[in-house]
Amino acid sequence: MKRFALAVAFACCTTFGLASSPHVFPSETQIASLPVCEWCGTAEAPANLRPALIMPTKGEAGERLIIEGTVYKPDGKTPAADVLLYAYHTNAGGVYAKRGNETGNGRRHGYLRGWLRTGADGRYRIETIRPGSYPTRSEPAHVHMTLQPPGEPERYIDDVVFTDDPLLTPEHRARLQQRGGSGIVRLERGADRVLRTTRDIYLGRQ
């Protein structure tokens, strides 16, 4: 049901141009007039993005986490350059934390969010903290991601979820749609105590 609602939201966003040029910030008036889209975010992206995103986690409780990988073209082999990627997630307490000055989708997604753009090698890297599951414990902790290849609309892909999460049940796994490839990842802790994982993304798996 949730995925159906997201598909409807995607159609609305494409029709009304929400996934338009990522280099232009829409005004507050423009944002207010757009249909609600639970996961959209690329239209708010700043210019001159790099392949690395460092979330605003200074002073934030939680374990440090690095997610990295390669975005591939539909052939599954060729790195996809210049792909805009938007990510957001909860804080360690499972809440989309806000500071009160958020604009646009920041009002929904909180401040633990951001953008990057893949380089010629298709690589990307996100430095953040490990999110917590919702206080309701209704689903596993996750990192939301959307992406926008050049000249194409924004699409959501499967959330990043973690194999050691007890809420990642067989039932939840069965509901995953493999959008962009599997988002199920295994965490490894380095000598520096930072959690690291790899999530490759495949544009042909939409």
C-alpha positions in Angstrom: 0.0 0.0 0.0 2.8 2.4 0.9 4.6 1.7 -2.4 1.4 2.3 -4.3 1.1 5.7 -2.6 4.6 6.4 -3.5 4.0 5.5 -7.1 1.0 7.9 -7.2 3.2 10.6 -5.7 5.9 10.0 -8.3 3.3 10.5 -11.1 2.2 13.7 -9.5 5.8 15.0 -9.1 6.6 14.2 -12.8 3.4 15.8 -14.0 3.9 19.0 -12.1 7.6 19.3 -12.7 8.9 18.7 -9.2 11.8 16.8 -10.5 13.0 19.6 -12.7 16.4 21.2 -12.9 18.4 20.3 -9.8 20.4 23.5 -10.0 17.6 25.9 -9.1 16.1 26.3 -5.6 12.3 26.6 -5.8 10.8 29.5 -3.9 8.8 29.0 -0.8 5.7 29.9 -2.8 6.5 27.3 -5.5 7.1 24.6 -2.9 3.8 25.3 -1.2 1.9 25.0 -4.4 3.3 21.6 -5.4 1.5 18.4 -4.6 2.7 16.5 -1.6 5.5 14.1 -2.4 6.7 12.0 0.5 10.2 11.3 -0.8 11.0 14.0 -3.4 14.1 16.2 -2.8 16.2 16.6 -5.9 14.5 19.8 -7.0 15.9 21.5 -3.9 19.5 20.5 -4.6 22.2 23.2 -4.7 24.6 23.6 -7.6 28.2 22.4 -7.7 27.7 19.2 -5.8 30.5 16.7 -5.2 30.3 12.9 -5.1 30.5 13.0 -1.3 27.8 14.0 1.1 28.6 14.9 4.8 25.5 15.1 6.8 25.2 17.8 9.4 25.9 15.5 12.4 28.0 17.7 14.6 27.0 17.2 18.1 24.5 14.5 17.0 24.2 11.3 19.1 24.7 8.1 17.3 27.3 5.8 15.7 29.2 7.2 12.8 28.3 5.6 9.5 29.7 5.7 6.0 27.7 4.4 3.0 29.4 4.3 -0.3 29.1 2.6 -3.7 28.8 2.9 -7.4 25.8 3.9 -9.5 25.6 1.9 -12.7 23.9 2.5 -16.0 21.1 0.1 -17.1 23.6 -2.4 -18.5 24.7 -3.0 -14.9 28.4 -2.5 -15.8 29.0 1.1 -16.9 29.4 3.7 -14.2 26.8 6.4 -14.3 28.2 9.9 -14.1 26.4 13.1 -13.0 23.6 11.3 -11.2 22.0 13.4 -8.5 21.3 11.5 -5.3 19.2 12.7 -2.4 19.3 11.0 1.0 17.6 11.5 4.4 17.0 9.6 7.5 16.0 9.7 11.2 18.3 10.5 14.1 19.4 7.8 16.5 16.1 8.1 18.3 14.1 7.3 15.2 12.8 10.8 14.6 13.2 13.1 11.6 14.8 15.7 13.8 14.2 19.4 13.0 15.8 22.6 14.3 12.8 24.8 13.4 14.4 26.7 10.5 13.8 24.0 7.8 12.4 24.9 4.4 10.9 22.9 1.6 11.0 19.1 2.3 13.3 19.8 5.2 10.0 20.4 7.1 9.2 16.7 6.5 12.6 15.1 6.3 14.4 17.1 9.0 18.0 18.2 8.9 19.7 14.8 8.5 19.5 15.0 4.7 21.5 16.2 1.7 22.6 15.8 -1.9 25.5 14.6 -3.9 26.3 14.1 -7.6 28.3 11.1 -8.9 31.6 11.7 -10.6 32.9 10.1 -13.9 33.5 6.8 -12.1 29.9 6.7 -10.8 31.1 6.6 -7.2 29.3 8.2 -4.2 29.9 8.4 -0.5 27.7 9.5 2.4 29.1 10.2 5.9 26.4 10.3 8.6 25.2 8.5 11.7 23.3 5.3 11.9 19.6 6.0 12.0 17.3 4.6 14.6 14.0 2.8 13.9 10.8 4.7 14.4 9.6 4.8 18.1 6.6 2.7 17.0 9.1 -0.1 16.0 6.9 -0.5 12.9 9.7 -1.1 10.4 13.5 -1.4 10.3 15.8 1.6 10.6 16.6 2.9 7.1 18.1 5.6 4.9 15.8 6.9 2.2 17.3 7.6 -1.2 16.1 9.1 -4.4 18.1 9.6 -7.6 17.8 11.6 -10.8 20.0 10.7 -13.8 20.6 13.6 -16.3 17.5 14.5 -18.3 15.3 12.0 -16.4 12.7 12.4 -13.6 13.4 11.7 -9.9 12.9 8.2 -8.7 12.9 6.6 -5.3 14.9 3.4 -4.8 14.8 0.8 -2.1 15.8 2.1 1.3 19.1 1.2 2.8 18.4 -1.3 5.6 20.8 -3.3 7.8 21.2 -7.0 8.2 21.7 -6.8 11.9 18.4 -5.0 12.5 16.0 -7.4 14.4 13.1 -5.6 12.7 14.4 -6.7 9.3 12.1 -9.7 9.3 11.5 -12.2 6.5 8.1 -10.5 5.9 9.8 -7.1 5.5 12.4 -8.5 3.1 9.6 -10.0 1.0 8.0 -6.6 0.6 11.2 -5.0 -0.9 11.0 -4.3 -4.6 14.7 -4.2 -5.5 14.4 -0.7 -6.9 17.9 0.2 -7.9 19.0 -3.2 -6.7 19.0 -4.5 -3.2 19.3 -2.0 -0.3 20.0 -4.6 2.3 23.5 -4.0 3.5 25.9 -5.6 6.0 27.8 -3.2 8.4 31.4 -3.6 9.3 33.1 -1.7 12.1 36.7 -0.5 11.5 39.5 0.0 14.0 38.3 3.6 14.2 34.9 2.4 15.4 33.2 3.8 12.3 30.5 1.6 10.7 31.0 1.2 6.9 29.0 -0.5 4.2 28.6 -0.6 0.4 25.4 -0.2 -1.5 25.7 -0.2 -5.3 22.8 1.2 -7.3 21.6 0.0 -10.7 19.6 2.4 -12.8 18.0 -0.3 -14.9 16.3 -1.8 -11.9 13.4 0.6 -11.5 
